[in-house]
């Protein structure tokens, strides 16, 4: 089995540099028979042979083993694998009981190597002297040699199945079996264990305890499950992000143990774990169902569609809140990639690249394209709130660079918050340095753990953007939280509240303003600042000829319509007609005088008389944008002409006012519109002539002309 794996995965050299001639790689297939332990051992032996391929080929040629034995090219891969195993055993023969279990071809080649062992050992010694190698391991590149040394010291990690037992119960049973609990992983030795500070459901054991642990009742009943630590870290990041009764999707390349671990974490929140059946083989699905039955996991659902074929409209994605992306990566941060690739049914071709100091750029491009597709598709689900991206790689092209590139190209709907990197994940273990890079979590490979990279992407608002009230209202309206009230309507309502007229007078209507120049005004009285603004605007328009329209001044919240001047000689009793108010009408230059309220006595006399124009009509014409409350004393007429609310019988459309309707005490007959004097709008000479006229006609009585201009 190891010879077949070596023939398929070996490194090929150019024809001019080939020392040995192997058969074609296309003629061999990877071994799939045998139990899992045998397969893992066969691939481990093939991987080690590939790492020392150049050294073994030199020994074969220098010792003349191939020429003396006349081995065919088909047997060369087997000879290479057995030569590595032979030098690992210091060129000693296997025990007799082990030889009986081997095939005839293997036993014959074993005896040939043993007969040639002196020449083989001499060739190895000459090579070490030429290269000045104190040990055979120094032949390897520094990164590969460091991984090989860490693999021999790496502790074992196992997580507790909380569906069957708790962490405290498992620790108590381990102590009854003779194991002692220590505080840190650096203190772990034989017959000891500790708890993982990053993963609360994970325990750490030494390598010498693995065989004892595998034979215990805890692992046989799957209360304790051995797994690589990087996956345990990813599940630990996922656990606080889960929603009650929400689903979590596991996408990418992972083992059955990883899917079960995610399902156990989701069961604590009454959620489900989803796995795509189209992304796995039938053998993998069978293995998954068997493991779930042994672990009593019932909240894992297998979706028939492939993950890249799912969209937001599928029934499986309606409760989907979190996605865990575990893509196929270079596994360059793992000290023992063979065990991980074997358990996850990964890409065995990676072993060829991992034998060297670095992975080729062509292989990285192939991996990153697949990783980007998985991550980008995970960000397209509108109901998903968090995406956890995890790799076992040391290359930035697969880690932070890929995450940033995918986020830049991702288009988010305007009604949804965009995905952003949410970190730091573990604040106590975050690396110091760039603030942006500190949001990611990196676990450096060491003698205590394998390395990994984790990124947590959550929907968040832009922290650099200051959100306005309009943005909040728009988002609330989009989610239907305002009950059909749009932000535009809310803004309009606010403006209309600010545009309030002055408080009505005691009679229920607006204050009546009459200037000394004979202009009658009806409407709210402006403050002094607004009157000054009116005066400045009118003077400006007057200088321009009075032809242009007045510009609307910012900050003004009140407007009044002034009636044009009409002399007393032109005022005659006529039928009152309602004329539509014209907006932005130019103001007469003569109406610049400051208006003031008429005396209370005169106002009470006017209100006691039956005025032909109700006060509500004046309010309605003064403020056309604001609908006045209905008044029972002011009946509405369908025509534009307003009827007089006289107690006598009225006419259908119009009625001519008689002088008896406006009988007042004896006042001046010069004009009825000058009841309130405004000396600021007329010269002093005009004011004195008006007072002189009042004294000469004190005994006469006149009628009040029509007030048809009061409502304009």
Legacy VTK file of the C-alpha trace (Angstrom):
# vtk DataFile Version 3.0
C-alpha trace
ASCII
DATASET POLYDATA
POINTS 712 float
0.000 0.000 0.000
2.778 2.439 0.802
4.540 1.586 -2.473
1.368 2.364 -4.448
0.960 5.695 -2.601
4.615 6.564 -3.212
4.346 5.793 -6.929
1.349 8.107 -7.203
2.701 10.966 -5.066
6.439 10.923 -5.758
8.201 14.008 -7.103
9.128 13.861 -10.759
12.355 15.379 -12.067
13.284 16.412 -15.588
14.485 13.588 -17.778
18.067 14.863 -17.739
18.116 14.805 -13.918
16.415 11.467 -13.352
18.573 8.946 -11.495
16.017 6.125 -11.441
13.260 5.406 -13.923
9.935 4.629 -12.319
6.805 3.531 -14.048
4.141 5.962 -15.185
2.177 7.623 -12.415
-1.087 7.264 -14.303
-0.842 3.474 -14.028
-1.219 3.496 -10.256
-4.082 4.487 -7.977
-4.153 5.415 -4.351
-4.822 2.515 -1.983
-8.357 2.385 -0.622
-8.518 -1.134 0.818
-7.772 -2.100 4.392
-8.836 -0.596 7.682
-8.313 3.040 8.587
-5.274 2.382 10.726
-3.484 0.506 7.948
-4.297 3.212 5.421
-2.968 5.949 7.661
0.254 3.993 8.330
0.731 3.319 4.606
0.355 6.984 3.676
2.646 8.008 6.522
5.339 5.651 5.239
4.895 6.916 1.675
5.080 10.540 2.864
8.365 9.940 4.708
9.814 8.160 1.683
8.951 11.157 -0.519
10.711 13.498 1.912
13.935 11.455 1.649
13.488 10.534 -2.019
16.731 12.145 -3.235
18.803 10.549 -0.445
17.349 7.070 -1.047
17.963 7.283 -4.788
21.615 8.174 -4.110
22.009 5.141 -1.807
20.450 2.842 -4.420
22.814 4.014 -7.148
25.966 4.368 -5.018
25.646 0.904 -3.455
24.830 -0.745 -6.831
21.833 -2.454 -5.271
19.630 -2.087 -8.356
22.190 -3.409 -10.806
23.018 -6.407 -8.599
19.425 -7.422 -7.948
18.138 -6.683 -11.463
14.899 -5.199 -10.130
12.285 -4.246 -12.709
10.956 -0.707 -12.779
7.603 -1.878 -11.369
9.335 -3.056 -8.155
11.338 0.145 -7.698
8.674 1.991 -5.620
8.472 -0.969 -3.253
12.278 -1.060 -2.936
12.353 2.664 -2.094
9.721 2.324 0.625
11.415 -0.724 2.168
14.860 0.938 2.068
13.546 3.880 4.115
11.963 1.530 6.615
15.193 -0.497 6.721
17.415 2.464 7.552
14.866 3.641 10.154
15.377 0.285 11.897
19.195 0.737 11.714
19.424 -1.946 9.010
18.193 -4.739 11.297
15.980 -7.605 10.184
12.316 -7.814 11.153
11.202 -10.394 13.660
10.246 -13.739 12.192
6.609 -13.470 13.219
6.303 -10.197 11.308
7.838 -11.735 8.181
5.190 -14.462 8.066
2.472 -11.842 7.648
4.157 -10.293 4.582
3.678 -11.319 0.974
6.229 -13.408 -0.908
7.512 -10.426 -2.879
8.002 -8.349 0.248
9.805 -11.137 2.114
12.197 -11.686 -0.842
13.035 -7.999 -1.068
13.508 -7.853 2.713
16.160 -10.570 2.531
17.917 -8.839 -0.388
18.190 -5.605 1.533
19.481 -7.398 4.582
22.210 -9.118 2.542
23.255 -5.736 1.075
23.027 -3.824 4.326
26.779 -3.097 4.713
27.050 -1.453 1.323
23.806 0.429 1.902
25.015 1.765 5.273
28.380 2.742 3.735
26.667 4.716 0.981
24.596 6.559 3.579
27.719 7.386 5.596
29.539 8.731 2.543
26.596 10.986 1.721
26.506 12.383 5.264
30.231 13.115 5.145
29.943 14.930 1.811
27.013 17.047 3.061
28.434 17.391 6.592
25.207 16.022 8.146
25.386 15.077 11.808
22.076 13.224 11.483
19.893 11.999 8.665
17.127 14.467 9.606
19.399 17.385 8.699
18.938 16.354 5.082
15.416 17.813 5.219
14.644 21.525 4.751
14.336 23.484 7.975
10.514 23.876 7.882
9.978 20.169 7.213
12.459 19.133 9.885
10.842 21.442 12.455
7.435 19.892 11.761
8.860 16.405 12.089
10.370 17.233 15.473
7.159 18.866 16.745
5.126 15.864 15.635
7.001 13.643 18.083
6.158 15.950 21.024
2.678 17.096 20.058
0.080 16.357 22.783
-3.303 14.773 22.131
-6.556 16.768 22.296
-9.998 15.272 22.985
-13.395 16.997 23.381
-16.225 15.916 25.668
-19.585 14.907 24.207
-21.899 16.987 26.401
-24.928 15.065 25.152
-23.722 12.056 27.141
-21.642 13.537 29.937
-20.246 16.768 31.327
-16.654 17.916 31.509
-16.617 17.598 35.288
-17.850 14.010 35.160
-15.209 13.033 32.591
-12.439 14.655 34.650
-13.614 12.815 37.749
-13.587 9.471 35.921
-10.095 10.126 34.558
-8.859 10.825 38.060
-10.385 7.568 39.273
-8.406 5.809 36.507
-5.150 7.181 37.918
-4.644 10.364 35.868
-3.851 13.625 37.605
-5.120 17.000 36.452
-2.598 19.821 36.029
-3.154 23.509 35.284
-1.246 24.164 32.033
-0.307 22.229 28.915
3.382 22.714 29.631
2.942 20.554 32.746
1.283 17.689 30.899
3.326 14.494 31.085
2.656 10.806 31.427
-0.457 10.034 33.515
-1.523 13.698 33.564
-3.997 15.882 31.711
-5.236 19.473 31.721
-8.058 21.594 30.334
-7.670 23.708 27.214
-7.905 27.428 28.013
-9.288 28.246 24.530
-11.749 25.355 24.278
-13.745 24.800 27.480
-14.956 21.338 26.406
-11.494 20.010 25.419
-8.904 18.112 27.464
-5.174 17.763 26.719
-3.161 14.529 27.118
0.430 13.558 26.450
1.404 11.292 23.561
2.350 8.522 25.909
-1.226 8.421 27.175
-2.847 8.052 23.741
-2.763 4.252 23.661
-4.159 4.083 27.187
-6.833 6.590 26.280
-7.916 4.738 23.136
-8.549 1.585 25.160
-10.586 3.334 27.855
-14.347 3.200 28.197
-14.616 6.974 27.652
-13.516 6.786 24.025
-15.328 3.501 23.376
-18.659 5.112 24.306
-17.727 8.377 22.509
-18.006 10.432 25.649
-14.444 11.549 24.871
-13.437 12.032 21.231
-9.862 12.554 20.000
-9.547 15.319 17.394
-7.020 17.781 16.038
-6.991 21.031 18.030
-7.578 23.516 15.186
-11.079 22.129 14.652
-11.778 22.364 18.379
-10.785 26.039 18.252
-13.161 26.681 15.339
-16.061 25.112 17.252
-15.131 27.148 20.326
-15.358 30.332 18.240
-18.692 29.169 16.857
-20.382 28.319 20.161
-21.230 31.859 21.461
-22.467 32.892 17.994
-25.258 30.321 17.780
-28.917 31.388 17.921
-31.742 29.691 19.759
-33.503 27.293 17.380
-31.210 28.475 14.583
-29.300 26.391 12.049
-25.569 26.293 11.404
-24.150 25.075 8.096
-20.790 23.285 7.876
-19.255 23.848 4.420
-16.002 22.673 2.911
-13.783 19.675 3.636
-14.174 18.148 7.106
-14.407 14.833 8.885
-17.424 13.096 10.385
-16.050 13.898 13.833
-16.038 17.622 13.003
-19.682 17.536 11.870
-20.645 15.732 15.070
-18.754 18.281 17.172
-20.650 21.182 15.545
-23.958 19.355 16.022
-23.264 18.842 19.738
-22.507 22.555 20.121
-25.733 23.488 18.279
-27.791 21.110 20.431
-27.040 23.260 23.468
-29.099 26.056 21.803
-31.785 23.726 20.393
-30.373 24.280 16.916
-29.472 22.044 14.014
-26.315 21.379 12.037
-26.583 21.153 8.232
-24.285 19.181 5.951
-24.451 19.013 2.158
-24.678 15.466 0.800
-23.584 16.396 -2.722
-20.189 17.541 -1.438
-19.333 14.129 0.051
-19.068 10.587 -1.189
-21.390 7.760 -0.234
-18.702 6.221 1.968
-18.284 9.479 3.860
-22.039 9.817 4.435
-22.200 6.237 5.689
-19.363 6.922 8.102
-21.135 10.072 9.270
-24.442 8.339 9.997
-22.704 5.534 11.889
-20.803 7.991 14.063
-23.892 10.072 14.800
-25.739 6.967 15.945
-22.936 6.048 18.340
-22.780 9.588 19.757
-26.572 10.011 20.156
-26.562 13.071 17.884
-30.016 13.649 16.385
-29.921 17.306 15.347
-27.812 16.945 12.190
-29.596 17.202 8.845
-28.068 16.133 5.547
-29.124 18.466 2.708
-29.284 16.911 -0.743
-28.099 20.000 -2.640
-24.495 21.065 -2.919
-23.532 24.061 -0.807
-22.684 26.234 -3.826
-26.113 25.395 -5.289
-28.033 26.586 -2.211
-29.636 30.014 -2.174
-31.774 32.077 0.155
-35.052 30.627 -1.219
-34.287 26.998 -0.347
-36.186 25.564 2.579
-32.934 24.449 4.207
-31.722 28.049 4.438
-34.764 29.592 6.109
-33.418 29.124 9.646
-29.766 29.443 8.685
-27.974 31.963 10.910
-24.321 30.873 11.050
-22.026 29.227 8.478
-18.712 27.552 9.299
-16.392 27.464 6.274
-13.664 24.809 6.548
-12.195 24.823 3.042
-9.581 22.510 1.651
-6.287 24.256 2.403
-2.563 23.605 2.154
-2.400 22.238 5.760
0.993 23.913 6.006
0.413 24.760 9.698
-0.026 21.108 10.702
2.851 19.098 12.074
1.241 15.824 10.953
-0.804 16.507 7.800
-1.274 12.800 7.027
-3.688 12.152 9.908
-5.784 15.207 9.074
-5.950 14.516 5.339
-6.853 10.894 6.005
-9.664 11.706 8.451
-11.099 14.464 6.255
-10.721 12.569 2.958
-8.612 15.449 1.740
-6.264 15.943 -1.168
-3.348 13.493 -0.978
-1.503 15.414 -3.682
-0.688 18.018 -1.030
1.872 15.627 0.447
4.081 16.152 -2.589
4.129 19.917 -1.984
4.532 19.583 1.783
7.756 17.619 1.367
9.533 20.786 0.280
10.144 24.080 1.995
7.031 25.732 0.486
3.913 25.021 -1.523
4.064 25.945 -5.198
2.217 29.036 -6.419
0.155 27.045 -8.890
-1.179 24.850 -6.083
-1.923 27.894 -3.924
-3.879 29.525 -6.734
-5.973 26.406 -7.151
-6.717 26.272 -3.433
-7.463 29.988 -3.022
-9.918 29.987 -5.928
-11.944 27.246 -4.236
-11.720 28.958 -0.861
-12.881 32.292 -2.291
-15.908 30.659 -3.911
-16.998 29.045 -0.648
-16.518 32.198 1.414
-18.176 34.489 -1.132
-21.206 32.205 -1.410
-21.509 32.118 2.382
-21.948 35.901 2.401
-24.892 35.838 -0.025
-27.500 34.533 2.431
-29.464 37.507 3.833
-30.530 35.711 7.018
-26.996 34.645 7.913
-25.541 36.882 10.602
-22.067 35.379 11.127
-19.574 33.408 9.041
-16.593 31.642 10.642
-13.696 30.980 8.256
-10.968 28.590 9.414
-7.857 27.202 7.696
-4.751 25.272 8.765
-2.384 27.318 6.639
0.515 29.695 7.252
0.181 31.527 3.932
-1.523 34.948 3.921
-2.914 34.178 0.450
-5.231 31.644 2.078
-5.917 33.640 5.219
-6.283 37.394 5.772
-5.564 38.419 2.192
-8.300 36.171 0.882
-10.815 37.393 3.482
-10.144 41.046 2.675
-10.326 40.414 -1.060
-13.664 38.615 -0.791
-15.154 41.331 1.434
-14.137 44.029 -1.040
-15.875 42.231 -3.896
-18.999 41.290 -1.976
-22.118 43.316 -2.836
-24.548 43.810 0.040
-28.172 44.865 -0.361
-28.912 48.397 0.763
-31.387 47.180 3.389
-28.828 44.826 4.990
-25.755 45.536 7.044
-22.517 44.487 5.337
-20.200 41.780 6.641
-17.112 43.010 8.467
-14.282 41.325 10.314
-15.344 41.063 13.941
-12.463 40.711 16.343
-10.443 40.108 18.335
-11.904 36.643 18.877
-9.808 35.755 21.912
-8.669 39.136 23.347
-6.218 37.551 25.789
-4.447 35.647 23.013
-4.505 38.341 20.307
-1.189 39.243 18.760
-0.016 42.821 19.161
0.653 44.888 16.081
-1.594 46.177 13.357
-5.112 46.882 14.620
-6.662 45.471 11.460
-4.677 42.231 11.660
-5.482 41.839 15.354
-9.101 41.178 14.407
-8.010 37.819 13.021
-6.928 34.934 15.220
-3.723 33.051 14.446
-2.517 30.058 16.379
1.164 29.554 15.739
2.398 25.982 15.458
4.538 24.829 18.382
5.417 21.713 20.307
2.095 22.035 22.134
-0.320 22.640 19.284
-0.840 22.792 15.553
-1.361 26.143 13.868
-4.579 27.563 12.453
-6.203 30.775 11.241
-9.729 31.911 12.189
-11.707 34.897 10.908
-15.133 35.865 12.223
-17.295 37.890 9.825
-20.447 39.502 11.206
-22.961 41.998 9.901
-21.936 45.369 11.305
-22.387 49.024 10.454
-19.409 51.058 9.305
-17.795 52.399 12.519
-16.232 55.320 10.620
-19.584 56.508 9.283
-21.735 58.728 11.507
-25.328 57.585 11.205
-27.889 60.368 10.907
-31.491 60.410 12.066
-32.645 60.045 8.465
-30.571 56.859 8.112
-32.108 55.371 11.226
-35.637 56.227 10.080
-34.985 54.883 6.596
-33.700 51.571 7.964
-36.619 51.333 10.387
-39.092 52.015 7.578
-37.423 49.371 5.409
-37.888 46.812 8.194
-41.522 47.873 8.677
-41.006 49.176 12.215
-42.729 52.529 11.596
-46.119 51.041 10.764
-46.316 52.481 7.248
-45.032 55.936 8.195
-42.261 56.888 5.823
-39.335 59.027 6.940
-40.345 61.696 4.406
-43.759 61.945 6.031
-42.222 62.159 9.459
-39.963 65.006 8.343
-42.897 66.791 6.744
-44.886 66.444 9.947
-42.045 67.930 11.940
-41.789 70.907 9.627
-45.528 71.505 9.749
-45.411 71.530 13.547
-42.694 74.141 13.459
-44.757 76.245 11.038
-47.294 77.328 13.608
-49.012 80.678 13.508
-49.333 82.941 16.502
-51.831 82.193 19.219
-55.377 83.234 18.194
-57.073 86.096 19.968
-59.704 85.760 22.611
-62.481 85.813 20.009
-61.182 82.650 18.379
-59.738 84.247 15.227
-56.505 85.874 14.152
-55.521 89.375 15.121
-56.681 92.089 12.720
-53.901 94.471 11.689
-54.690 97.765 9.967
-52.028 100.231 8.943
-52.375 104.005 8.805
-51.985 103.948 5.035
-55.359 102.250 4.677
-54.168 98.643 4.211
-56.109 96.084 6.133
-54.233 92.987 7.225
-55.532 89.772 8.666
-53.309 86.984 9.922
-50.756 86.165 12.568
-48.625 88.949 13.863
-44.932 88.448 13.125
-42.248 89.000 15.691
-40.103 92.069 15.422
-37.187 90.099 13.863
-39.449 88.676 11.158
-40.901 92.112 10.448
-37.392 93.496 10.024
-36.593 90.655 7.612
-39.749 91.485 5.643
-38.736 95.102 5.480
-35.212 94.259 4.281
-36.529 91.931 1.611
-39.086 94.435 0.385
-36.483 97.201 0.177
-34.218 94.925 -1.826
-37.015 94.016 -4.219
-37.988 97.659 -4.479
-34.506 98.635 -5.543
-34.732 96.031 -8.328
-37.946 97.555 -9.689
-40.415 95.470 -7.735
-40.803 93.054 -10.661
-38.946 89.992 -9.421
-40.257 87.489 -6.958
-39.106 87.593 -3.385
-36.534 84.969 -2.532
-37.484 82.541 0.118
-35.260 83.142 3.091
-33.823 80.167 4.995
-34.766 79.837 8.595
-38.188 81.541 8.232
-41.013 79.520 9.606
-43.935 81.957 9.144
-45.406 83.783 6.186
-48.211 86.325 6.007
-50.007 87.662 2.992
-50.447 91.432 2.938
-53.328 93.029 1.133
-52.590 95.608 -1.487
-53.337 99.233 -0.728
-56.694 100.614 -1.628
-57.684 104.187 -1.075
-60.803 105.172 0.796
-62.349 106.663 -2.288
-62.226 103.351 -4.150
-63.697 101.262 -1.317
-67.369 100.591 -1.978
-69.780 98.106 -0.489
-69.503 95.101 -2.780
-70.158 91.426 -2.657
-67.420 89.557 -0.861
-65.654 87.040 -3.068
-63.139 84.430 -2.025
-60.059 84.758 -4.171
-57.379 82.082 -4.171
-54.252 83.125 -2.344
-51.223 83.494 -4.590
-47.936 82.284 -3.264
-44.795 84.356 -3.654
-46.789 87.377 -4.781
-44.715 90.560 -4.866
-45.330 92.848 -1.942
-46.275 96.417 -2.565
-43.605 98.953 -1.802
-46.087 101.151 0.033
-46.940 98.459 2.558
-43.643 98.695 4.376
-45.095 100.183 7.502
-45.041 98.309 10.742
-48.503 97.081 11.630
-49.952 97.039 15.088
-53.112 95.852 16.745
-56.169 98.031 16.709
-57.556 99.240 20.052
-59.521 96.723 22.063
-62.587 98.951 22.062
-62.689 99.162 18.311
-61.998 95.411 17.957
-64.848 94.575 20.305
-67.166 96.899 18.348
-66.228 95.251 15.102
-66.684 91.771 16.550
-70.102 92.780 17.981
-71.224 93.843 14.541
-72.197 91.048 12.178
-69.108 90.938 10.022
-69.631 89.565 6.575
-66.379 87.551 6.682
-66.041 84.947 9.424
-62.812 84.818 11.285
-62.236 81.241 10.172
-62.224 82.313 6.541
-59.498 84.836 7.262
-57.458 82.125 8.922
-58.006 79.811 6.005
-56.881 82.419 3.481
-53.968 83.542 5.606
-52.629 80.025 6.020
-53.569 78.084 2.902
-51.189 75.219 3.754
-52.846 74.534 7.093
-56.392 73.320 7.241
-58.285 75.217 10.025
-60.643 73.424 12.373
-64.287 73.606 11.289
-66.424 76.289 12.907
-70.148 75.846 13.165
-70.711 79.622 12.753
-69.018 79.674 9.330
-71.057 77.542 6.920
-69.219 76.431 3.799
-70.458 77.447 0.379
-69.707 75.522 -2.798
-69.047 78.628 -4.819
-66.042 80.891 -4.595
-68.213 83.682 -3.178
-68.678 83.594 0.547
-72.197 84.203 1.916
-72.803 86.535 4.812
-73.681 84.766 8.041
-76.489 87.245 8.758
-79.428 86.061 10.855
-81.785 87.337 8.222
-82.739 85.443 5.138
-79.664 85.075 2.831
-79.397 84.920 -0.905
-78.212 81.903 -2.918
-74.887 83.058 -4.318
-74.223 86.608 -3.264
-75.651 89.409 -1.173
-75.118 93.158 -1.371
-74.123 94.681 1.947
-76.140 97.604 3.216
-74.752 100.462 5.268
-76.804 99.359 8.227
-74.607 96.297 8.626
-71.626 98.361 9.651
-73.030 101.105 11.868
-70.385 102.408 14.252
-70.204 105.270 16.750
-69.459 108.680 15.265
-65.944 108.595 13.797
-64.152 110.299 10.991
-65.536 109.703 7.491
-62.168 109.975 5.813
-61.663 106.179 5.785
-62.733 103.271 7.895
-59.513 101.491 7.293
-57.526 104.017 9.350
-58.977 102.975 12.686
-55.542 101.899 13.816
-52.898 104.506 13.202
-49.382 103.611 12.060
-47.434 106.792 12.136
-44.253 104.965 11.182
-45.667 104.197 7.698
-46.740 107.824 6.896
-45.118 111.160 7.163
-45.947 113.263 10.202
-47.922 115.690 8.041
-50.297 112.948 6.960
-50.805 111.858 10.550
-51.678 115.427 11.677
-54.153 115.828 8.803
-55.859 112.574 9.803
-56.245 113.716 13.430
-57.600 117.050 12.184
-60.202 115.253 10.105
-61.276 113.196 13.093
-62.016 116.320 15.146
-64.067 118.031 12.397
-66.325 115.057 11.742
-66.753 113.814 15.281
-70.548 114.280 15.176
-71.149 112.511 11.854
-71.743 108.793 11.349
-70.476 106.725 8.452
-70.636 103.112 7.348
-67.672 100.731 7.304
-66.824 99.882 3.731
-66.462 96.309 2.504
-63.715 94.242 4.056
-63.284 92.072 1.023
-59.538 92.547 1.081
-59.156 91.367 4.677
-58.915 87.709 3.809
-56.273 88.039 1.151
LINES 1 713
712 0 1 2 3 4 5 6 7 8 9 10 11 12 13 14 15 16 17 18 19 20 21 22 23 24 25 26 27 28 29 30 31 32 33 34 35 36 37 38 39 40 41 42 43 44 45 46 47 48 49 50 51 52 53 54 55 56 57 58 59 60 61 62 63 64 65 66 67 68 69 70 71 72 73 74 75 76 77 78 79 80 81 82 83 84 85 86 87 88 89 90 91 92 93 94 95 96 97 98 99 100 101 102 103 104 105 106 107 108 109 110 111 112 113 114 115 116 117 118 119 120 121 122 123 124 125 126 127 128 129 130 131 132 133 134 135 136 137 138 139 140 141 142 143 144 145 146 147 148 149 150 151 152 153 154 155 156 157 158 159 160 161 162 163 164 165 166 167 168 169 170 171 172 173 174 175 176 177 178 179 180 181 182 183 184 185 186 187 188 189 190 191 192 193 194 195 196 197 198 199 200 201 202 203 204 205 206 207 208 209 210 211 212 213 214 215 216 217 218 219 220 221 222 223 224 225 226 227 228 229 230 231 232 233 234 235 236 237 238 239 240 241 242 243 244 245 246 247 248 249 250 251 252 253 254 255 256 257 258 259 260 261 262 263 264 265 266 267 268 269 270 271 272 273 274 275 276 277 278 279 280 281 282 283 284 285 286 287 288 289 290 291 292 293 294 295 296 297 298 299 300 301 302 303 304 305 306 307 308 309 310 311 312 313 314 315 316 317 318 319 320 321 322 323 324 325 326 327 328 329 330 331 332 333 334 335 336 337 338 339 340 341 342 343 344 345 346 347 348 349 350 351 352 353 354 355 356 357 358 359 360 361 362 363 364 365 366 367 368 369 370 371 372 373 374 375 376 377 378 379 380 381 382 383 384 385 386 387 388 389 390 391 392 393 394 395 396 397 398 399 400 401 402 403 404 405 406 407 408 409 410 411 412 413 414 415 416 417 418 419 420 421 422 423 424 425 426 427 428 429 430 431 432 433 434 435 436 437 438 439 440 441 442 443 444 445 446 447 448 449 450 451 452 453 454 455 456 457 458 459 460 461 462 463 464 465 466 467 468 469 470 471 472 473 474 475 476 477 478 479 480 481 482 483 484 485 486 487 488 489 490 491 492 493 494 495 496 497 498 499 500 501 502 503 504 505 506 507 508 509 510 511 512 513 514 515 516 517 518 519 520 521 522 523 524 525 526 527 528 529 530 531 532 533 534 535 536 537 538 539 540 541 542 543 544 545 546 547 548 549 550 551 552 553 554 555 556 557 558 559 560 561 562 563 564 565 566 567 568 569 570 571 572 573 574 575 576 577 578 579 580 581 582 583 584 585 586 587 588 589 590 591 592 593 594 595 596 597 598 599 600 601 602 603 604 605 606 607 608 609 610 611 612 613 614 615 616 617 618 619 620 621 622 623 624 625 626 627 628 629 630 631 632 633 634 635 636 637 638 639 640 641 642 643 644 645 646 647 648 649 650 651 652 653 654 655 656 657 658 659 660 661 662 663 664 665 666 667 668 669 670 671 672 673 674 675 676 677 678 679 680 681 682 683 684 685 686 687 688 689 690 691 692 693 694 695 696 697 698 699 700 701 702 703 704 705 706 707 708 709 710 711
